[in-house]
Amino acid sequence: GYARAFLDAGMSPNHKFVETFSQMPLGSLLRWGPCDPNVRPTPEGVRETVELLLASGSDVNGADAHGITPLMDAASKGCDRVVMKTLIKAGARVGDKGTNGLSAFEFGAWSGHDGLEELIAAGYRIPAARAKELIEPYKDNPKAVALVRKASAPAAAVAKKPAR
């Protein structure tokens, strides 16, 4: 597709598009691409392009001028678990926040989509006070409320075996 053509033509996978607040290709794909919280799975072309850009050296944490990372874009647009997990495995930081103070989880919480489960699985936690702030506006959205509650629960204690 277009990403391969641009890369083959010599465009850096970390080119900053000044027209879109210095967003890079990976962020552009995830912000303007066809991810939708009501469409599962995310289209294969999106997944393939994410993998191509990452393999080409795209900065998985490359933020735009507003501090918005590809993971935040993916969460906001409702990318599925596979896309979210791919970004996390590539080193996307689940706790980063944009200049608006929101994390990837908070960007996507409105939809309650399954991709957010990957953020929680990767260790993302939301403070109890912030969870209360989010639950009120989402009270009519059971999926969003359940995810916020899950993200605000303490991480499971890991039982350690005694050293021998």
Disulfide bonds with the S-S distance in Angstrom:
Cys35-Cys79 2.00
